[in-house]
Amino acid sequence: MKHSIFRSIIPILFLLIQTAGAGDQKGPNVLFILADQWRAQAFSHAGDPSVKTPHIDALQRESVHCINAVAGLPVCCPSRASLLTGQRALTHGVFLNDVPLNPRADSLGKAFAKAGYATGYIGKWHLNSNGRSAFIPRERRQGFDYWKVLECTHDYNHSPYYADGPEKLQWEGYDAIAQTRDAGQYLRDHSRSGKPFFLFLAWGPPHDPYQSAPPKYRAAYNAAALKLPANIPPELEAKARTALAGYYAHCAALDDCVGELLETLRETGLAENTLVVFTSDHGDLLGAHGSFNKQQPYDESVRIPLLLRWPKGFGNRARSLEAPINSEDIMPTLLGLCRVPIPKSVEGLNYSKYVLGGRDPSDGAALLTCVAPFGQWERRIGGREYRGIRTRSHTYVRDLQGPWLLFDNQSDPGQLNNLANNPAHAKLQSRLDALLNRKLKAAADPFLPGDVSIRKWGYTVDVNGTVPYAP
């Protein structure tokens, strides 16, 4: 009889222990803010004398700041696919723009939903590939429930979106401001639900066209008064000034949006237990090294902002972390911080213990990749496949012909002095080359011409190496 009672009590005790543990281990809410093409250098706190970003500067002072975060394949769709899956581009296959992410992928949205989170996505998606203005059905939303999304547009003042049905809706005015207000309402609606949430807000700016921010922000930046970096060649200075003035106007508008979201978190009482992530999918050259846009391995293209603020979890331990963190590392790191199981398909590193004060799990380098050049960096204007690494102090890159770039980023932050194949730096190059080889071996990447991967995945490209897309 005693044994029978004991056997009947055991499952009840186990259930109570599980329930108590789940309550004790309830993860934080997550507000994930993704800007498009916002390079790590374009903030007041990063030393840019021209741009004003007071709200993000304040966020940075309260955050774990990953100062060497990079977009390993610095293009929109590849970075977004890696952010959502924790995989490298040659694994998930999205190494070009306007190709689809597998709807059966293990994703951030699915992982958080499975863990009991409410999930939401607002803004730019760019992972469906069935036309940039087409409706995206629920089965292709990667686990996100609340949904106000368009595949892609850069007409920020005439910006449509879809919710749950095929009716095309319209953001009012400048889309990032309207999307931020919608995100704020989402926060208010979930402030007393008792259920944690994961909200992903993806803005289109500061991606070009640069001259489309609201007038009050454009009026604040005088192109002639801007201080230009030394790595912009003289013949591009006029074009770069105009582009930078518009780019900074977008940045200033988005900075105000960040301020609005942080204030909403405070007003609703969510700030203490909400993990705020601020990052970008890649940077923007804006004339540096004689180029515009992205895809190239220079710091203006590959380095991204990455701020993590969680008062309850991090306390007052705001600090800078030097480890190179790549796009595919962000998913497992977030899941680790939130105590959500990490799918076995994930290839990125989990930096959550490092963020909380533990050791750096990396080998000190992040892999940089261009599988197949296209678009603004097609072959006829110098585009090339490459593999490289970004360490805390150096950038080293090979193309298919051999060593191409080597920069000491501490003594030469503008990357003006290419040390590749310089006999005086042969030992350094050899050491970095060996580290790159180890990274490629670990990634099972044989570094083949881009056409090989294009054929393997069955993609069709035009003469510029670009996948044609419907507007």
Buried (B, 14 or more C-beta within 10 A) or exposed (E): EEEEEEEEEEEEEEEEEEEEEEEEEBBBBBBBBBBBBBBBBBBBBBEBEBBBBBBBBBBBEBBBBBBBBBBBBBBBBBBBBBBBBBBBBBBBBBBBBBBBBBBEBBBBBBBBBBBEBBBBBBBBBBBBBBBBBBBBEEEBBBBBBBBBBBBBBBEBEEBEBBEEEEEEEEBEEBBBBBBBBBBBEBBEBBBEEEEBBBBBBBBBBBBBEBEBBBEEBBEBBEBEEBEBBEBBEEEBEEEBBBBBBBBBBBBBBBBBBBBBBBEBBEEBEBBEBBBBBBBBBBBBBBBBBEBBBBBBBBBBBBBBBBBBBBBEBBEEEBEEBEBBBBBBBBBBBBBBBBEBEBBEEBBBBBBBBBBBEEEBBBBBBBBBBBBBBBBBBBBEEEBBBBBBBBBBBBBBBBBEEEBBBBBBBEEBBBBEEBBBEEEEBEEBBEEBBEBBEEBBEEBEBEBEEBEEBBEEBEBEBEEBBBBEBEE
